[in-house]
């Protein structure tokens, strides 16, 4: 039986797994899930999202910060944020509440 992945919305609260190590490699970040021994690479925007996860209440707060920091359409930033968090959740790197 496969565990279901919760849907990700702007009201979702995210908790980073305790089993994840982060290492900067050049201008990217590599995450290592110690439980599965799998690597996950993040580009600079993904890295910024990762940095904001433990600092913010929910994804809406992160979206606000990203819209202030990056010159892109808010709808595009929202799509990229939700897509990345869903991918992180599916990989077991974060928990969605």
C-alpha positions in Angstrom: 0.0 0.0 0.0 1.4 3.4 -1.0 1.1 6.4 1.3 -0.9 9.2 -0.3 0.7 12.5 -0.9 -1.4 15.4 0.5 -2.4 18.1 -1.9 -0.3 21.2 -1.8 -2.0 24.6 -1.6 -0.9 28.1 -0.4 -2.4 27.4 3.0 -0.3 24.3 3.4 2.3 24.2 6.2 5.5 22.5 5.4 7.9 20.7 7.7 11.4 19.7 6.5 12.3 16.1 7.2 14.9 15.5 9.9 16.6 13.0 7.6 17.6 15.6 5.0 21.1 17.0 4.6 21.9 20.1 2.5 25.1 20.8 0.7 26.0 23.8 -1.6 27.6 22.7 -4.8 28.6 25.7 -7.0 25.5 27.9 -7.4 23.1 25.0 -6.6 22.1 23.1 -3.5 22.0 19.3 -3.3 19.7 17.6 -0.8 20.4 14.1 0.5 17.6 12.1 1.9 19.4 9.8 4.4 16.4 7.5 4.6 16.4 6.7 0.9 20.0 7.7 0.1 18.6 9.7 -2.9 19.9 13.1 -4.0 17.7 16.0 -5.1 19.2 19.1 -6.8 17.8 22.6 -6.5 18.5 25.6 -8.8 18.9 29.1 -7.2 15.2 29.7 -7.0 14.5 26.3 -5.5 17.3 26.9 -3.0 15.6 30.1 -1.9 12.4 28.3 -1.4 14.2 25.6 0.6 15.7 28.4 2.8 12.3 30.0 3.4 10.5 26.7 4.4 11.6 26.6 8.0 11.1 30.4 8.4 7.5 30.9 7.3 4.1 29.9 8.6 2.7 28.6 5.3 3.3 28.7 1.5 1.3 31.9 1.1 4.0 33.6 3.2 6.7 32.1 1.1 4.9 33.2 -2.1 4.8 36.8 -0.8 8.6 36.7 -0.1 9.4 35.3 -3.5 7.2 37.9 -5.3 9.2 40.6 -3.5 12.5 39.0 -4.4 12.1 37.9 -8.0 11.0 39.7 -11.1 8.4 37.3 -12.4 4.6 37.1 -12.7 3.1 36.1 -9.3 1.1 33.3 -11.0 4.3 31.8 -12.4 6.0 32.0 -9.0 3.0 30.4 -7.4 3.0 27.5 -9.9 6.7 26.9 -9.5 6.5 27.0 -5.7 3.6 24.5 -5.5 5.2 22.2 -8.1 8.5 22.2 -6.2 6.9 21.6 -2.8 4.9 18.7 -4.3 8.1 17.2 -5.7 9.8 17.6 -2.4 6.9 15.9 -0.7 6.8 13.0 -3.1 10.5 12.5 -2.6 9.9 12.4 1.2 12.0 15.6 1.9 9.2 17.5 3.4 5.8 16.9 5.1 2.7 18.8 4.0 0.1 19.7 6.6 
